[in-house]
Structures are given as C-alpha cells and as structure tokens.
Amino acid sequence: MTKIGLLYFRIDPIATMPKARIRALLAEAALQGVALVLLDPADCNPDEKTIFTKRFNGMEWEQKEEALPDVVYIVGAPLLPAHAVVNTLVRENCQIIADKGVDKLKLVSILAGSPAEGYLPPSLKIPIEAPAEMLCGFLRDHGGAVVKRASGNQGVGLFFITPEPAKGNWQVKSDKKFFSGSLEEAAEYVAKRISGRMQYRSYLAQRHIRSVAGDGRPADVRVHVQRRAGGEWGVTRAYVRLAEVGMPLANTSKGGYQGPLEGFLSQRKVRPAAEVEAELLAAAVRISDVEDSHRPWPLCELGIDFLIDEEDRIWLIETNTLPQSFFHEHERAMHFLAYAKWLAQQGQQLERVNQFMSATAQKMPEMS
C-alpha cells in the first residue's frame, strides 16, 4: 500500500489544520487505498530510516515508529536542529512534494516572453532611491497604481492610488486609511509610508485595474489548479471574490466574500460569459505550466488570482501556493492524494528501471 506522509515544521496539523481538511484527507485516503500518516518533524532514526508518525485508527491518533513513507508533503522549513535531520532524511529517501512560491517580481520575469506574458499588467520594482519620483512617472504613464510588497502579505499593506477627476486630485486608499492630494503629494505619501520597510523588503507598483461586480464592489477571480493522477494540471475550482462594502480589496482575509463564478461572469458586457470563463481556466493551466518549469521541485497546486477589466480583458495579479479551500476540501484532497499516489508509482518505476539497468550492465561482457 502506498504511504503518504504529511510533514509540517511550523504548526501542529492536528491542532491547527481545518477539521474539514483532515476529514477529507482521511476519507479520500481510504477511498484511494493509501495510508496517510503525520510525520513527527523532530524524531527519526536516520540509520534505520524510520520516523515517528501519527495514524488515525478511527477513534484517535496513535503514535508509532515506522518506515519512511513513499511520498512526503512538506510544509514550512526546518526551525530546529532536529528538524534539519528529519528534513534531510526524507528528502534523500522519499519522493517530495514541497510547494514554494515565487514573489511577484520573480513571477513577472518568469512569465515574460512566455505564452502567458499577455496576462501581466505593467509592473515595476520601486527603487530605494527616489521612490516618489518613480511613482510619479508610473502614475502619469498608467493612470493609477497598486503599490504592494513583492512577497505578498494576504492583502495587508497595499496602497491603491487612483485619480479623482472631479477634484483634480489623486486619492490613496490603504486598509482603512485615506489620503487625497496632488499627484506629487500622493506619490510622496506612499513613498514615506514604505521607505523604512524598503531597506529589507522589495516593493512594486502595478497598474491599477478596475475590476468590479455589478454593484461596484471590487472583484477578482481565484482559480485553484492542481496536478492530477497523471501529473498534468487541471482546474479544481474557480470562483469570484467580492470585497466587503467600502473596502478596496476582494480578499476573503480582509472581510470579502466568495461565490459561484457564473453569476459574476453573466454581468460581462463585452464578451460572452462562456468565452471569458474558458479563457480564465486555460490561462490558469498555462501559467501553472510556465511557473512550474522554473521550479527545482515540481509544484503540486496553485491559487491563481485574476482581474477582469471593463473591456473584459483578463489580467493576472499573483499566484499563491497553499491556497485556501474551505468550500472544496474534498475535491482538493481527492486530487492531491491521486497525484501523490501517482508520484509514488513513478518513483517505484524509476527504481525498477535503475535495478534493471544495473543488472543488465553486470551481464554484459566486458569490452576489450
């Protein structure tokens, strides 16, 4: 039986993972005939290639020492010396799934020149020297900007800079703060707010794109993509996210809402809803392929965020590893375990090929 291990370095998954996710993983493991174990991040025996695990027996989690899993899904990085020992052991002896994302600036460089380049909105890194001057030029060129951390922070610390034609001013919205002034004053205001953090963190300016629902609330589309049992990418779920009233960001972590994609797309006025949806789903798979090709370890899943402007053009905002799946835990578990099971089989096949090649080489006569 294929054994799949979950290795979390920074949290206790039993205590912190959503209960629906644990139940979905356990139920789907039973349906697919695989063993699912939680790995102790700090207790193993490298010489014997064993590790302490927790298995659910139907009533409670039982701890035991056992052989390493076929596939290990790793979340987080080692924090302690004992973690490093476990990390080395599993990476040297198991098939690994360890999704690690890229920051927004790196994503731009990855997609540039690829078939997905057309979905990138104009974006530039903000320099440490003279950031206000750079922002002024960017605003003049693009008519508005969103200033954000390159590394992302669940919608925290974003600055939305847009013109106020009636007043001849520019306004800046950030969380619940509001500023209004000339173009130069707005750029200076943002530059001062981020200047201290720019000593240790990169920021970028991205063209502001108006993407709203029928009632005027900001809206974006999240497409959750995962690898399937054959290793190919597929869409698990696509849905719209709407901002809380008065908020500039359609992020559920900031009080937004999510719902079916069909109702939102039915409000499109330039292109048919079916056409926009088909492009969204195809773009998500295409972007996943390109980003995955630049990763040292194959990616397993991504949450990809898009905006749709008033001309029904699709724009990529960011890609996210470890996306949330509150309303589709079972579908996520089904595809994750199917992919992990397939990955284990690939490893077994590779081992058999290596053994065959070694045995064949031993039987061949030496060349004189």
Order of alpha helices (4+ residues) and beta strands (2+ residues): beta-alpha-alpha-beta-beta-beta-beta-alpha-beta-alpha-beta-alpha-beta-beta-beta-beta-alpha-beta-beta-beta-beta-alpha-alpha-beta-beta-alpha
